[in-house]
C-alpha cells in the first residue's frame, strides 16, 4: 500500500503474512530503507524481531541503487519502506547493509512539555546518499519537533522533504501536527490517529500527543545535503 508519494520521497507500509515473501526493489537510480515495525522477518542472512514500536528499538536494511532486498516473514509482520523519487543515483558498489537494535542511536531531548525520545535508525549507520530514517516517541501530552523547526533550505539548512508515519499506544489515541511557514502564509493543523501519514516539503511542523496517549512516528527524509540539521522558528528560540 502506497501511503505517501511526494516530490522526492515515497513511503509504503507493507504487511507480510506468515511464510510470505516481499521484495524491496528500488527503481533504477533510487535507494530505499526498510524498517521493521512488527513481527519477525529474515533479510539477507539476518533475522529481526520486533514486538512494539514503543518499547523495542528498530531493525532496518539499506538497499542501494541496483539491489533487491528479499524479506521473508516468519509470522505476520509489517515493514515501512522509504524510497527516493527522482534521485538519479548512479549504480552503487555498496551492498545491502542491515541495522540491528544495538546500532540505533538514542537521544533524550527537550524539557518538560516537549520531552521525547529520538532514535536515529539509518543515518550514520548506512552509506545512503539521499535517505535518512529514524523514529520519535512522545510521552503523553508532550510535544516534539519543538521548538518548531524546518529543513527546507530557505535559511541555509539542508533542503529535505519529510514524511511522518504515526502510531498510538492505545486504539483511541490522537494528537495534532501543525504545518506553517512562519511568513504569514497558510497555516493548518492535521488531526492524527493511529496510522496517520503526513508528508511535507517545507515549513515548520510541530507535533503533540493528547494527554494519556503516547505517540510514535517514523520519520524519513530525502534531500541534499544529507545531514540532520534544522532551522528553528526565531519566534520560539527563547524557549531555550
Residue frames as a rotation matrix with the C-alpha (Angstrom) as fourth column:
UNK 1
0.580 0.815 0.000 0.00
0.815 -0.580 0.000 0.00
0.000 0.000 -1.000 0.00
UNK 2
-0.400 -0.700 0.591 1.44
0.684 -0.658 -0.316 3.35
0.610 0.278 0.742 -1.03
UNK 3
0.179 0.472 -0.863 1.00
0.955 -0.294 0.037 5.64
-0.236 -0.831 -0.503 1.98
UNK 4
0.597 -0.055 -0.800 2.77
-0.001 -0.998 0.067 8.73
-0.802 -0.039 -0.596 0.66
UNK 5
0.079 -0.595 0.800 4.28
0.984 0.176 0.034 9.82
-0.161 0.784 0.599 -2.64
UNK 6
0.583 0.080 -0.808 5.81
0.238 -0.968 0.076 13.28
-0.777 -0.237 -0.584 -2.74
UNK 7
0.835 -0.303 -0.459 8.35
-0.546 -0.559 -0.624 15.15
-0.067 0.772 -0.632 -4.82
UNK 8
0.004 -0.937 -0.350 11.47
-0.782 0.216 -0.585 13.22
0.623 0.276 -0.732 -3.80
UNK 9
-0.866 -0.276 0.418 10.24
-0.499 0.554 -0.667 10.69
-0.048 -0.786 -0.617 -1.27
UNK 10
0.038 0.863 -0.504 7.84
-0.569 0.433 0.699 7.77
0.821 0.260 0.508 -1.12
UNK 11
-0.715 -0.207 0.667 6.67
-0.684 0.405 -0.607 5.75
-0.145 -0.890 -0.432 1.89
UNK 12
0.003 0.686 -0.728 5.00
-0.491 0.635 0.596 2.35
0.871 0.355 0.339 1.77
UNK 13
-0.323 0.006 0.947 3.68
-0.882 0.360 -0.303 0.40
-0.343 -0.933 -0.110 4.75
UNK 14
-0.160 0.112 -0.981 3.76
-0.709 0.679 0.193 -3.27
0.687 0.726 -0.029 3.80
UNK 15
0.279 0.301 0.912 2.11
-0.832 0.550 0.073 -6.18
-0.479 -0.779 0.404 5.61
UNK 16
-0.347 -0.455 -0.820 3.68
-0.749 0.660 -0.049 -9.59
0.564 0.598 -0.570 5.01
UNK 17
0.664 0.724 0.189 1.78
-0.706 0.523 0.477 -12.73
0.246 -0.450 0.858 6.03
UNK 18
0.322 -0.493 0.809 3.23
-0.540 0.606 0.584 -15.77
-0.777 -0.625 -0.071 7.76
UNK 19
0.041 -0.429 0.903 5.63
0.455 0.812 0.365 -17.53
-0.889 0.396 0.228 5.40
UNK 20
0.863 0.322 0.389 5.18
0.488 -0.337 -0.805 -14.90
-0.128 0.885 -0.448 2.69
UNK 21
-0.238 -0.971 -0.023 7.95
0.863 -0.222 0.454 -13.03
-0.446 0.088 0.891 0.92
UNK 22
0.898 0.419 -0.137 8.29
0.322 -0.835 -0.446 -9.46
-0.301 0.356 -0.885 -0.23
UNK 23
-0.017 -0.920 0.391 10.94
0.999 -0.031 -0.030 -7.77
0.039 0.390 0.920 -2.36
UNK 24
0.642 0.032 -0.766 12.18
0.162 -0.982 0.095 -4.23
-0.749 -0.185 -0.636 -1.78
UNK 25
-0.083 -0.580 0.811 13.39
0.935 0.236 0.264 -3.35
-0.344 0.780 0.523 -5.26
UNK 26
0.080 0.126 -0.989 14.00
0.084 -0.989 -0.119 0.40
-0.993 -0.073 -0.089 -5.76
UNK 27
0.940 0.231 0.249 13.55
0.275 -0.086 -0.958 1.70
-0.200 0.969 -0.144 -9.33
UNK 28
0.215 -0.900 0.379 16.69
0.924 0.061 -0.378 2.44
0.317 0.432 0.844 -11.32
UNK 29
-0.337 -0.497 0.799 18.64
0.271 -0.864 -0.424 5.31
0.902 0.074 0.426 -9.80
UNK 30
0.371 0.556 0.744 16.85
-0.603 -0.465 0.648 5.15
0.706 -0.689 0.163 -6.44
UNK 31
-0.772 -0.551 -0.317 17.71
-0.069 0.568 -0.820 3.85
0.632 -0.612 -0.476 -2.95
UNK 32
0.344 0.938 0.038 15.48
-0.281 0.064 0.958 2.54
0.896 -0.340 0.286 -0.18
UNK 33
-0.837 -0.458 0.300 15.46
-0.430 0.212 -0.877 1.86
0.338 -0.863 -0.375 3.54
UNK 34
0.115 0.849 -0.515 13.20
-0.038 0.522 0.852 -0.79
0.993 -0.079 0.092 5.09
UNK 35
-0.695 -0.249 0.675 12.32
-0.646 -0.197 -0.738 -0.64
0.316 -0.948 -0.024 8.80
UNK 36
-0.560 0.496 -0.664 10.70
0.463 0.852 0.245 -3.47
0.687 -0.170 -0.706 10.75
UNK 37
-0.354 0.547 0.758 7.59
-0.676 -0.710 0.197 -2.19
0.646 -0.443 0.622 12.54
UNK 38
0.072 0.400 0.914 6.43
-0.897 0.427 -0.116 -5.52
-0.437 -0.811 0.389 13.97
UNK 39
0.943 0.314 -0.113 6.79
-0.334 0.873 -0.357 -9.28
-0.014 0.374 0.927 13.63
UNK 40
0.180 -0.891 0.417 9.73
-0.155 0.392 0.907 -11.47
-0.971 -0.228 -0.068 12.69
UNK 41
0.949 0.076 -0.305 11.48
-0.307 0.007 -0.952 -11.35
-0.070 0.997 0.030 9.32
UNK 42
0.224 -0.923 0.313 14.60
0.501 0.385 0.775 -12.64
-0.836 -0.017 0.549 7.70
UNK 43
0.995 -0.032 -0.090 16.52
-0.093 -0.527 -0.844 -10.43
-0.021 0.849 -0.528 5.30
UNK 44
0.162 -0.958 -0.238 19.99
-0.829 -0.002 -0.559 -11.06
0.535 0.287 -0.794 3.90
UNK 45
-0.268 -0.293 -0.918 21.44
0.174 0.922 -0.345 -13.50
0.948 -0.252 -0.196 6.44
UNK 46
-0.972 -0.129 0.195 19.86
-0.130 -0.396 -0.909 -11.76
0.195 -0.909 0.368 9.43
UNK 47
-0.154 0.945 -0.290 16.70
0.785 0.295 0.544 -12.42
0.600 -0.144 -0.787 11.44
UNK 48
-0.917 -0.072 0.392 14.94
-0.123 -0.884 -0.451 -9.48
0.379 -0.462 0.802 13.08
UNK 49
-0.209 0.859 -0.468 12.09
0.855 0.393 0.339 -9.42
0.475 -0.329 -0.816 15.61
UNK 50
-0.953 -0.007 0.302 10.06
-0.122 -0.904 -0.409 -6.55
0.276 -0.426 0.861 16.99
UNK 51
-0.504 0.801 -0.324 7.01
0.863 0.488 -0.136 -6.68
0.049 -0.347 -0.936 19.20
UNK 52
0.604 0.704 -0.375 6.28
0.743 -0.667 -0.055 -2.98
-0.289 -0.245 -0.926 19.79
UNK 53
0.170 -0.519 0.838 7.46
0.606 -0.615 -0.504 0.23
0.777 0.594 0.210 18.17
UNK 54
0.714 0.174 0.678 7.11
-0.328 -0.772 0.544 1.87
0.618 -0.611 -0.495 21.60
UNK 55
0.800 -0.276 0.533 9.22
-0.495 0.197 0.846 -0.48
-0.338 -0.941 0.021 23.66
UNK 56
0.384 -0.703 0.598 11.73
0.544 0.696 0.469 -2.08
-0.746 0.145 0.650 21.27
UNK 57
-0.089 -0.529 -0.844 14.29
-0.480 -0.720 0.502 -0.46
-0.873 0.449 -0.190 19.03
UNK 58
0.758 0.504 -0.413 14.11
-0.544 0.141 -0.827 -0.95
-0.359 0.852 0.381 15.28
UNK 59
-0.213 -0.750 0.626 15.90
0.365 0.533 0.764 -3.20
-0.906 0.391 0.160 12.82
UNK 60
0.648 0.385 -0.657 16.39
-0.373 -0.592 -0.715 -1.87
-0.664 0.708 -0.239 9.31
UNK 61
0.034 -0.641 0.767 18.03
0.724 0.545 0.423 -2.56
-0.689 0.541 0.483 5.96
UNK 62
0.137 -0.109 -0.985 19.52
-0.476 -0.879 0.031 -0.12
-0.869 0.464 -0.172 3.47
UNK 63
0.365 0.078 0.928 19.05
0.664 0.677 -0.318 -1.04
-0.653 0.732 0.195 -0.20
UNK 64
-0.411 -0.593 -0.692 21.46
-0.089 -0.730 0.678 0.76
-0.907 0.340 0.247 -2.60
UNK 65
0.331 0.483 -0.811 20.58
-0.838 -0.244 -0.488 1.51
-0.434 0.841 0.324 -6.23
UNK 66
-0.026 -0.304 -0.952 20.58
-0.844 0.517 -0.142 -1.63
0.536 0.800 -0.270 -8.35
UNK 67
-0.946 -0.312 -0.084 20.00
-0.208 0.788 -0.579 -4.03
0.247 -0.531 -0.811 -5.43
UNK 68
0.072 0.985 -0.158 16.99
-0.434 0.173 0.884 -6.03
0.898 0.005 0.440 -4.21
UNK 69
-0.762 -0.205 0.615 16.18
-0.648 0.227 -0.727 -6.86
0.009 -0.952 -0.306 -0.59
UNK 70
-0.221 0.674 -0.704 14.29
-0.151 0.690 0.708 -10.13
0.964 0.263 -0.051 -0.15
UNK 71
-0.621 0.131 0.773 12.19
-0.780 -0.204 -0.591 -10.26
0.080 -0.970 0.229 3.01
UNK 72
-0.335 0.524 -0.783 10.62
0.070 0.843 0.534 -13.45
0.940 0.125 -0.319 4.38
UNK 73
-0.140 0.399 0.906 8.18
-0.886 -0.459 0.065 -13.28
0.441 -0.794 0.418 7.28
UNK 74
-0.902 -0.188 -0.389 8.23
0.006 0.895 -0.446 -15.98
0.432 -0.405 -0.806 9.97
UNK 75
-0.354 0.876 -0.328 4.90
0.844 0.149 -0.515 -14.63
-0.403 -0.459 -0.792 11.25
UNK 76
0.567 0.612 0.551 2.55
0.783 -0.608 -0.130 -11.79
0.256 0.505 -0.824 10.36
UNK 77
-0.246 -0.798 -0.550 4.89
0.817 -0.476 0.326 -8.82
-0.522 -0.369 0.769 10.02
UNK 78
0.864 0.471 0.181 4.89
0.499 -0.744 -0.445 -5.21
-0.074 0.475 -0.877 8.92
UNK 79
-0.265 -0.958 -0.110 7.65
0.873 -0.287 0.394 -3.09
-0.409 0.009 0.912 7.41
UNK 80
0.748 0.321 -0.581 7.94
0.060 -0.904 -0.423 0.54
-0.661 0.282 -0.696 6.38
UNK 81
0.008 -0.734 0.679 9.79
0.941 0.236 0.244 1.19
-0.339 0.637 0.692 3.13
UNK 82
0.570 0.048 -0.820 11.10
-0.071 -0.992 -0.107 4.67
-0.818 0.119 -0.562 2.33
UNK 83
0.091 -0.475 0.875 12.25
0.920 0.376 0.109 5.13
-0.381 0.796 0.471 -1.27
UNK 84
-0.518 -0.320 -0.793 13.71
0.025 -0.932 0.360 8.09
-0.855 0.167 0.491 -3.12
UNK 85
0.539 0.647 0.539 11.94
0.673 0.054 -0.737 9.58
-0.506 0.760 -0.407 -6.12
UNK 86
0.926 -0.107 0.362 13.87
0.227 -0.609 -0.760 11.19
0.302 0.786 -0.540 -8.96
UNK 87
0.695 -0.707 -0.130 17.23
-0.074 -0.251 0.965 10.96
-0.715 -0.661 -0.227 -7.18
UNK 88
0.908 -0.315 -0.276 19.03
-0.294 -0.010 -0.956 9.78
0.298 0.949 -0.102 -10.33
UNK 89
0.433 -0.767 0.473 21.74
-0.664 0.083 0.743 7.97
-0.609 -0.636 -0.474 -8.37
UNK 90
-0.031 -0.554 -0.832 24.45
-0.889 0.395 -0.230 6.02
0.456 0.733 -0.505 -10.12
UNK 91
0.738 0.213 -0.640 24.55
-0.015 0.954 0.300 2.24
0.674 -0.212 0.708 -9.56
UNK 92
0.537 -0.472 0.699 26.35
-0.841 -0.368 0.397 1.60
0.070 -0.801 -0.594 -6.29
UNK 93
-0.182 -0.668 -0.722 29.23
-0.307 0.736 -0.603 -0.69
0.934 0.112 -0.339 -5.42
UNK 94
-0.608 0.047 0.793 27.79
-0.793 0.008 -0.609 -0.78
-0.035 -0.999 0.033 -1.90
UNK 95
-0.712 0.432 -0.554 25.94
0.251 0.893 0.373 -3.87
0.656 0.126 -0.744 -0.75
UNK 96
0.399 0.902 0.165 22.79
-0.011 -0.176 0.984 -4.09
0.917 -0.395 -0.060 1.35
UNK 97
-0.768 -0.621 0.156 23.50
-0.104 -0.119 -0.987 -3.01
0.632 -0.775 0.027 4.94
UNK 98
0.254 0.854 -0.454 21.41
0.474 0.300 0.828 -4.25
0.843 -0.425 -0.328 7.87
UNK 99
-0.509 -0.281 0.814 20.95
-0.491 -0.682 -0.543 -2.33
0.707 -0.676 0.209 11.11
UNK 100
-0.236 0.404 -0.884 20.14
0.643 0.747 0.170 -4.04
0.729 -0.529 -0.436 14.41
UNK 101
0.788 0.616 0.014 18.56
0.378 -0.502 0.778 -2.58
0.486 -0.608 -0.628 17.57
UNK 102
0.463 -0.688 -0.559 22.03
0.741 -0.045 0.670 -2.30
-0.486 -0.725 0.489 19.09
UNK 103
-0.500 -0.678 0.538 23.04
0.865 -0.415 0.281 0.08
0.032 0.606 0.794 16.28
UNK 104
0.366 0.739 0.565 20.22
0.650 -0.637 0.413 2.57
0.666 0.217 -0.714 16.86
UNK 105
-0.774 -0.632 0.033 21.41
0.467 -0.605 -0.645 5.87
0.427 -0.484 0.764 18.35
UNK 106
0.234 0.903 -0.360 19.15
0.904 -0.066 0.421 7.23
0.357 -0.424 -0.832 21.11
UNK 107
-0.811 -0.380 0.445 18.72
0.200 -0.895 -0.399 10.88
0.550 -0.234 0.802 22.11
UNK 108
0.028 0.791 -0.611 16.58
0.998 -0.060 -0.032 12.08
-0.062 -0.609 -0.791 25.03
UNK 109
-0.764 -0.327 0.556 15.61
0.489 -0.856 0.168 15.60
0.421 0.401 0.814 24.05
UNK 110
0.006 0.818 0.575 13.57
0.202 -0.565 0.800 18.53
0.979 0.112 -0.169 25.26
UNK 111
-0.948 -0.125 0.293 12.33
-0.229 -0.370 -0.900 19.98
0.221 -0.921 0.322 28.54
UNK 112
-0.642 0.767 0.021 9.08
0.469 0.413 -0.781 19.45
-0.607 -0.491 -0.625 30.48
UNK 113
0.236 0.795 -0.559 6.29
-0.268 -0.500 -0.824 19.93
-0.934 0.345 0.095 27.97
UNK 114
0.739 -0.015 -0.673 8.34
-0.671 0.078 -0.738 18.85
0.063 0.997 0.048 24.97
UNK 115
-0.230 -0.783 0.578 10.25
-0.737 0.528 0.421 15.78
-0.635 -0.329 -0.699 26.12
UNK 116
0.852 0.450 -0.267 10.69
-0.515 0.632 -0.579 13.00
-0.092 0.631 0.771 23.62
UNK 117
0.088 -0.789 0.608 12.97
-0.048 0.606 0.794 10.11
-0.995 -0.099 0.015 22.71
UNK 118
0.657 0.024 -0.753 14.57
-0.727 -0.241 -0.642 10.32
-0.197 0.970 -0.141 19.27
UNK 119
0.309 -0.486 0.818 16.07
0.081 0.870 0.486 7.25
-0.948 -0.084 0.308 17.62
UNK 120
0.133 -0.374 -0.918 18.42
-0.951 -0.308 -0.013 7.50
-0.278 0.875 -0.397 14.64
UNK 121
0.621 0.236 0.747 17.85
-0.148 0.972 -0.184 4.21
-0.770 0.003 0.638 12.83
UNK 122
0.312 -0.488 0.815 19.50
0.906 0.410 -0.102 4.65
-0.284 0.771 0.571 9.43
UNK 123
0.973 -0.128 -0.194 21.52
-0.156 -0.978 -0.136 7.86
-0.172 0.163 -0.972 9.44
UNK 124
0.169 -0.978 -0.119 25.26
-0.983 -0.175 0.045 7.37
-0.065 0.110 -0.992 10.04
UNK 125
0.058 -0.108 0.992 24.68
-0.381 0.916 0.122 3.62
-0.923 -0.385 0.012 10.22
UNK 126
0.416 0.194 0.889 24.29
0.650 0.620 -0.439 3.25
-0.636 0.760 0.132 6.44
UNK 127
-0.638 -0.756 -0.146 26.05
0.395 -0.484 0.781 4.64
-0.661 0.440 0.608 3.34
UNK 128
0.326 0.830 0.452 22.89
0.893 -0.114 -0.435 6.17
-0.309 0.545 -0.779 1.87
UNK 129
-0.707 -0.610 0.358 23.36
0.704 -0.652 0.281 9.20
0.062 0.451 0.890 -0.36
UNK 130
-0.583 0.578 0.571 19.94
-0.140 -0.764 0.630 10.83
0.800 0.287 0.527 -0.01
UNK 131
0.364 0.899 -0.242 17.77
-0.007 0.262 0.965 8.99
0.931 -0.350 0.101 2.55
UNK 132
-0.866 -0.448 0.222 17.71
-0.274 0.055 -0.960 9.13
0.418 -0.892 -0.171 6.36
UNK 133
0.156 0.934 -0.321 15.26
-0.068 0.335 0.940 7.31
0.985 -0.124 0.116 8.63
UNK 134
-0.923 -0.385 0.018 14.55
-0.055 0.083 -0.995 7.44
0.381 -0.919 -0.098 12.35
UNK 135
-0.002 0.924 -0.383 11.80
0.620 0.302 0.725 7.29
0.785 -0.236 -0.573 14.95
UNK 136
-0.776 -0.142 0.615 10.44
-0.342 -0.725 -0.598 9.51
0.531 -0.674 0.514 17.73
UNK 137
-0.145 0.746 -0.650 8.29
0.758 0.506 0.411 8.67
0.635 -0.433 -0.639 20.76
UNK 138
-0.445 0.134 0.886 6.42
-0.424 -0.903 -0.076 11.37
0.789 -0.409 0.458 22.71
UNK 139
-0.907 0.255 -0.336 5.29
0.415 0.399 -0.817 10.85
-0.074 -0.881 -0.467 26.28
UNK 140
0.003 0.990 0.138 1.56
0.982 -0.029 0.187 11.54
0.189 0.135 -0.973 26.81
UNK 141
0.793 0.491 -0.361 0.72
0.550 -0.831 0.080 15.21
-0.261 -0.262 -0.929 26.44
UNK 142
0.024 -0.888 -0.460 4.20
0.236 -0.442 0.865 16.13
-0.971 -0.129 0.199 25.24
UNK 143
0.882 0.170 -0.439 5.30
-0.324 -0.457 -0.828 17.92
-0.341 0.873 -0.349 22.06
UNK 144
0.055 -0.922 0.384 8.08
0.528 0.353 0.772 17.16
-0.847 0.160 0.506 19.61
UNK 145
-0.135 -0.273 0.952 9.63
0.918 -0.396 0.017 18.77
0.373 0.876 0.305 16.57
UNK 146
0.805 0.498 0.323 9.63
0.262 -0.786 0.560 21.54
0.533 -0.366 -0.763 19.15
UNK 147
-0.064 0.450 -0.891 10.55
-0.167 -0.885 -0.435 24.36
-0.984 0.120 0.132 19.38
UNK 148
0.814 0.513 0.272 9.19
0.129 0.297 -0.946 24.32
-0.567 0.805 0.175 15.83
UNK 149
-0.278 -0.936 -0.216 11.86
-0.234 -0.152 0.960 23.62
-0.932 0.317 -0.177 13.23
UNK 150
0.882 0.453 -0.127 12.10
-0.231 0.182 -0.956 23.21
-0.410 0.872 0.266 9.49
UNK 151
-0.222 -0.946 0.235 14.60
0.014 0.237 0.971 21.97
-0.975 0.219 -0.039 6.91
UNK 152
0.682 0.556 0.476 13.51
0.513 0.100 -0.852 23.33
-0.521 0.825 -0.217 3.54
UNK 153
-0.070 -0.869 0.490 16.78
0.994 -0.017 0.112 25.09
-0.089 0.494 0.865 2.67
UNK 154
0.560 0.400 0.726 15.38
0.573 -0.819 0.009 28.61
0.599 0.411 -0.688 2.82
UNK 155
0.899 -0.244 0.363 17.60
-0.416 -0.731 0.540 29.68
0.134 -0.637 -0.759 5.73
UNK 156
0.061 -0.992 -0.107 20.81
-0.944 -0.023 -0.330 27.81
0.325 0.121 -0.938 4.95
UNK 157
-0.121 -0.040 0.992 19.80
-0.602 0.798 -0.041 24.43
-0.789 -0.602 -0.121 6.36
UNK 158
-0.952 -0.204 0.228 19.62
0.032 0.675 0.737 21.30
-0.304 0.709 -0.636 4.16
UNK 159
-0.296 0.868 -0.398 16.62
-0.955 -0.276 0.109 21.08
-0.015 0.412 0.911 1.83
UNK 160
-0.997 -0.073 0.008 14.88
-0.074 0.988 -0.133 17.88
0.002 -0.133 -0.991 2.92
UNK 161
-0.086 0.985 -0.150 11.43
-0.679 0.052 0.732 16.52
0.729 0.165 0.664 2.18
UNK 162
-0.925 -0.226 0.306 9.99
-0.380 0.530 -0.758 14.57
0.009 -0.817 -0.576 5.12
UNK 163
0.009 0.940 -0.341 7.17
-0.414 0.314 0.855 12.16
0.910 0.134 0.391 5.91
UNK 164
-0.699 -0.094 0.709 5.85
-0.710 0.202 -0.674 11.04
-0.080 -0.975 -0.208 9.32
UNK 165
-0.181 0.649 -0.739 4.05
-0.157 0.723 0.673 7.73
0.971 0.238 -0.029 9.94
UNK 166
-0.406 0.094 0.909 2.15
-0.852 -0.399 -0.339 7.68
0.331 -0.912 0.242 13.25
UNK 167
-0.178 0.441 -0.880 1.17
0.343 0.865 0.365 5.01
0.922 -0.237 -0.305 15.76
UNK 168
-0.027 0.229 0.973 -0.53
-0.835 -0.541 0.104 5.44
0.550 -0.809 0.206 19.14
UNK 169
-0.890 -0.454 -0.037 -0.14
-0.350 0.734 -0.582 3.11
0.291 -0.505 -0.812 22.12
UNK 170
-0.565 0.793 0.226 -3.93
0.218 0.408 -0.887 2.86
-0.796 -0.452 -0.403 22.59
UNK 171
-0.437 0.369 0.820 -6.55
0.893 0.289 0.346 2.50
-0.109 0.883 -0.456 19.82
UNK 172
0.612 0.780 0.135 -8.33
0.787 -0.617 0.001 5.75
0.085 0.106 -0.991 20.68
UNK 173
-0.052 -0.729 -0.682 -5.14
0.636 -0.551 0.540 7.80
-0.770 -0.406 0.492 20.92
UNK 174
0.648 0.228 0.727 -4.85
0.729 -0.464 -0.504 11.01
0.222 0.856 -0.467 18.98
UNK 175
-0.135 -0.697 -0.704 -2.71
0.641 -0.603 0.474 14.09
-0.755 -0.387 0.529 18.52
UNK 176
0.910 0.400 -0.108 -2.11
0.206 -0.663 -0.719 17.03
-0.359 0.632 -0.686 16.23
UNK 177
-0.212 -0.951 0.226 0.52
0.878 -0.083 0.472 18.23
-0.430 0.298 0.852 13.81
UNK 178
0.614 0.338 -0.714 0.88
0.082 -0.926 -0.367 21.88
-0.785 0.167 -0.597 12.86
UNK 179
-0.088 -0.607 0.790 2.19
0.968 0.135 0.211 22.98
-0.234 0.783 0.576 9.47
UNK 180
0.902 0.357 -0.243 3.16
0.304 -0.925 -0.229 26.58
-0.306 0.133 -0.943 8.78
UNK 181
0.393 -0.759 0.519 5.79
0.739 -0.076 -0.670 28.66
0.548 0.647 0.531 7.01
UNK 182
0.095 -0.351 -0.931 6.10
0.885 -0.399 0.241 31.49
-0.456 -0.847 0.273 9.52
UNK 183
-0.900 -0.433 0.045 5.86
0.394 -0.766 0.508 34.20
-0.186 0.475 0.860 6.86
UNK 184
-0.525 0.783 -0.333 2.16
-0.521 -0.605 -0.602 34.90
-0.673 -0.142 0.726 7.17
UNK 185
-0.640 0.250 -0.726 1.26
-0.637 0.356 0.684 32.18
0.430 0.900 -0.069 4.67
UNK 186
0.292 0.846 -0.446 -1.04
-0.454 0.533 0.714 29.20
0.842 -0.006 0.540 5.03
UNK 187
-0.717 -0.388 0.579 -1.35
-0.693 0.312 -0.650 27.51
0.071 -0.867 -0.493 8.43
UNK 188
0.273 0.854 -0.444 -3.11
-0.645 0.505 0.574 24.25
0.714 0.129 0.688 9.15
UNK 189
-0.386 -0.298 0.873 -3.45
-0.858 0.465 -0.221 21.57
-0.340 -0.834 -0.434 11.82
UNK 190
-0.244 0.236 -0.941 -3.73
-0.537 0.775 0.334 17.86
0.807 0.587 -0.062 11.00
UNK 191
0.408 0.448 0.796 -5.75
-0.901 0.339 0.271 15.63
-0.148 -0.828 0.542 13.35
UNK 192
-0.465 -0.729 -0.503 -3.65
-0.755 0.623 -0.205 12.50
0.463 0.284 -0.840 13.95
UNK 193
0.698 0.573 0.430 -5.00
-0.698 0.680 0.225 9.00
-0.163 -0.457 0.874 14.50
UNK 194
0.077 -0.639 0.765 -3.24
-0.175 0.747 0.641 5.64
-0.982 -0.183 -0.054 14.59
UNK 195
-0.121 -0.314 0.942 -1.54
0.793 0.540 0.282 5.04
-0.597 0.781 0.184 11.20
UNK 196
0.889 0.330 -0.317 -1.88
0.115 -0.832 -0.543 8.64
-0.442 0.446 -0.778 10.02
UNK 197
-0.046 -0.893 0.447 0.68
0.962 0.080 0.261 9.74
-0.269 0.443 0.856 7.43
UNK 198
0.886 0.241 -0.395 1.74
0.162 -0.961 -0.224 13.36
-0.434 0.134 -0.891 6.93
UNK 199
0.031 -0.887 0.460 4.31
0.981 0.116 0.158 14.46
-0.194 0.446 0.874 4.34
UNK 200
0.897 0.221 -0.383 5.70
0.190 -0.975 -0.115 17.94
-0.398 0.031 -0.917 3.71
UNK 201
0.384 -0.756 0.530 8.35
0.841 0.050 -0.538 19.67
0.380 0.653 0.655 1.63
UNK 202
-0.491 -0.526 0.695 8.64
0.235 -0.848 -0.476 22.94
0.839 -0.070 0.540 3.53
UNK 203
0.156 0.585 0.796 7.79
-0.479 -0.659 0.579 24.81
0.864 -0.472 0.177 6.70
UNK 204
-0.713 -0.335 0.616 7.66
-0.685 0.149 -0.713 24.17
0.147 -0.931 -0.335 10.43
UNK 205
-0.025 0.666 -0.746 5.92
-0.403 0.676 0.617 21.01
0.915 0.316 0.252 11.63
UNK 206
-0.721 -0.252 0.645 5.46
-0.684 0.117 -0.720 20.63
0.106 -0.960 -0.257 15.43
UNK 207
-0.222 0.573 -0.789 3.65
-0.022 0.806 0.592 17.56
0.975 0.148 -0.166 16.84
UNK 208
-0.569 0.031 0.822 1.74
-0.816 -0.145 -0.560 16.97
0.102 -0.989 0.108 20.08
UNK 209
-0.688 0.346 -0.638 0.27
0.283 0.937 0.204 13.89
0.668 -0.040 -0.743 21.74
UNK 210
0.258 0.840 0.477 -3.02
-0.389 -0.362 0.847 14.11
0.884 -0.404 0.233 23.64
UNK 211
-0.366 -0.340 0.866 -2.75
-0.928 0.068 -0.366 13.57
0.065 -0.938 -0.340 27.41
UNK 212
0.299 0.461 0.835 -2.94
-0.621 0.759 -0.197 9.87
-0.725 -0.460 0.514 28.26
UNK 213
0.934 0.102 0.342 -1.56
0.185 0.681 -0.708 8.64
-0.305 0.725 0.618 24.93
UNK 214
-0.105 -0.988 -0.112 1.97
-0.022 -0.110 0.994 8.01
-0.994 0.107 -0.010 23.76
UNK 215
0.917 0.305 -0.259 2.62
-0.250 -0.068 -0.966 8.75
-0.312 0.950 0.014 20.11
UNK 216
-0.080 -0.900 0.428 5.26
0.328 0.382 0.864 7.12
-0.941 0.209 0.265 17.92
UNK 217
0.891 0.338 -0.303 6.25
-0.230 -0.238 -0.944 8.30
-0.391 0.910 -0.134 14.50
UNK 218
0.115 -0.798 0.591 8.67
0.804 0.425 0.416 7.01
-0.583 0.427 0.691 11.95
UNK 219
0.676 0.052 -0.735 10.36
-0.267 -0.912 -0.310 9.83
-0.687 0.406 -0.602 10.05
UNK 220
0.151 -0.608 0.779 12.01
0.870 0.456 0.188 9.57
-0.470 0.650 0.598 6.67
UNK 221
0.527 -0.082 -0.846 13.87
-0.214 -0.976 -0.039 12.41
-0.823 0.202 -0.532 4.97
UNK 222
0.245 -0.476 0.845 15.29
0.914 0.405 -0.037 12.79
-0.324 0.781 0.534 1.47
UNK 223
0.990 0.089 0.113 17.34
0.128 -0.903 -0.410 15.64
0.066 0.421 -0.905 0.09
UNK 224
0.177 -0.975 0.136 20.68
0.885 0.097 -0.455 17.38
0.431 0.201 0.880 -0.07
UNK 225
-0.422 -0.829 -0.368 22.97
-0.624 0.560 -0.546 17.76
0.658 0.000 -0.753 1.69
UNK 226
0.373 0.518 -0.769 22.23
0.139 0.789 0.599 14.53
0.917 -0.331 0.222 3.54
UNK 227
-0.777 -0.625 -0.083 22.56
0.247 -0.180 -0.952 15.87
0.580 -0.760 0.294 7.07
UNK 228
0.210 0.828 -0.519 20.35
0.901 0.043 0.433 16.12
0.381 -0.559 -0.737 10.14
UNK 229
-0.861 -0.391 -0.326 20.27
0.481 -0.835 -0.269 19.87
-0.167 -0.388 0.906 10.58
UNK 230
0.080 0.984 0.160 17.39
0.975 -0.111 0.191 22.26
0.205 0.141 -0.968 11.05
UNK 231
-0.807 -0.173 0.565 16.33
0.110 -0.983 -0.144 25.87
0.580 -0.054 0.813 11.37
UNK 232
-0.455 0.642 -0.617 14.20
0.874 0.190 -0.447 26.76
-0.169 -0.743 -0.648 14.40
UNK 233
0.350 0.692 0.631 11.42
0.685 -0.649 0.332 29.32
0.639 0.315 -0.701 14.24
UNK 234
-0.645 -0.704 0.298 13.05
0.327 -0.606 -0.725 32.51
0.691 -0.370 0.621 15.62
UNK 235
-0.002 0.733 0.680 9.78
-0.535 -0.576 0.618 33.39
0.845 -0.363 0.393 17.35
UNK 236
0.888 0.459 0.010 10.26
-0.284 0.532 0.798 30.48
0.361 -0.711 0.603 19.75
UNK 237
0.154 -0.909 -0.388 14.00
0.294 0.417 -0.860 30.19
0.943 0.018 0.331 20.29
UNK 238
-0.167 -0.172 0.971 13.60
-0.758 -0.607 -0.238 32.00
0.630 -0.776 -0.029 23.64
UNK 239
0.826 0.562 0.034 12.37
-0.470 0.655 0.591 28.64
0.310 -0.504 0.806 24.98
UNK 240
0.386 -0.777 -0.498 15.99
0.503 0.630 -0.592 27.50
0.773 -0.022 0.634 25.15
